[in-house]
């Protein structure tokens, strides 16, 4: 990294387990804001009273946006290779505003300080439940950032596929939806007859499952209690059928972990499994169609056997087109303001590999073996947001004269509404039917096309002032967002 630009005004604030020497030419700023939560909760205990990350969320999103190159990383063998953020040569400044919850004043203070310090892009993987723009700290502070020429990238939220679940539908921020990537984490099932099925697994170890008997018993296949699983044959692979009427995947993991069953082939169509990094018991998930082939083999073979291999990563797996809209991604229109549709754009947000706190639990084996890692797989619009932030940083570097609106326009007008099969992007929340703009916005971001969009729709700070002034707010509500020095344009001339 080159020397820190002279225009940078930020600092590295000393705090618990964090001193100024921990900053460098990459991490050039670190601040924390907790006076608001202290005032709201006198006597509150502040955990990790510094800018240092505790749960790994901040580390993960920062790494995604601007992490430098790191060789030889993986999530317990899955997604191995060289990690890098979207803008690996960009610098980072971090502003910690949440402390097992947060208050408006701390969020406002953190964003305002970032603006004063001289950031170019604000990446905010936070949402706020205030649907009124004049009560939403993200809306209030990001308006000031946009006036200063700073692009604000904001996660859409993870409230699922119902209509109007985007709370922070801020017109002057880029609101980002979450989609899948064309990568499959495999537990490969090989039957004794040579048939191979590429199932799904993130079991975090190389379990030895070779040429074991594979058993299907219709009663036993419910796998919905530890007592039932005691009836499973010793040292065998059993087939478990997960349905709403029997048990959910998380409970199944508990039952299997408490049993003496060696491993399981799990039959499920639950899409939530494919965005989770939790797979505490050796096994693989297959579809109901694939299960028919396995059951047919076990039913017609006297000594049916199978093997399972873990820690495999397949790119371009052909059973699921990608990207697809995550079923948890919040949908528009935003209750806060429906004149501009939200979300704006979709970016990768399902099982994204990035850095994490190395002292937190990132995976488990059974019920009492807790595993840590330097890199983890996380899912949510929090993970999609820093992809857009990183792309915005690259575009800003390539086009330093572009306004935030120009950068946003370049990304939106070049976004791709098609998946890798050249078909419209599908929606996981509605049985893989065609997704709508209320889920994916303008489509999946395409960084290379955004570099030269051909046409840009620009907007000035004054345009946003006029927008707020058209929203029928009271004078006091309007002034909460718009500074006193800003005035609406006289429509008469």
Order of alpha helices (4+ residues) and beta strands (2+ residues): beta-alpha-alpha-beta-beta-beta-alpha-beta-alpha-beta-beta-beta-beta-beta-alpha-beta-alpha-beta-beta-alpha-beta-beta-beta-beta-beta-beta-beta-alpha-alpha-beta-beta-alpha-alpha-alpha-alpha
